[in-house]
């Protein structure tokens, strides 16, 4: 997990920018997760932390990310 720390910090920062239903941001986060499948556990942890700490209005967009990322990982 430590080897992915820098990437996950960038991913979490991008995730924090998801404050409304933005297809470009969702696509970027999905693509980053798909390209970095070895960091899946760390990415999932970052998403989980975001769900716990995000404003209530951002949680539905995060659910979209969860579905999108899972589909991307299944395709890898």
Secondary structure, DSSP 8 states (H G I E B T S, - for coil): -GGGHHHHHHHHHHHHT--S--HHHHHHHHHHHHHTGGGHHHHHHHHHHHHHHS-HHHHHHHHHHHHHHHHHHHH-
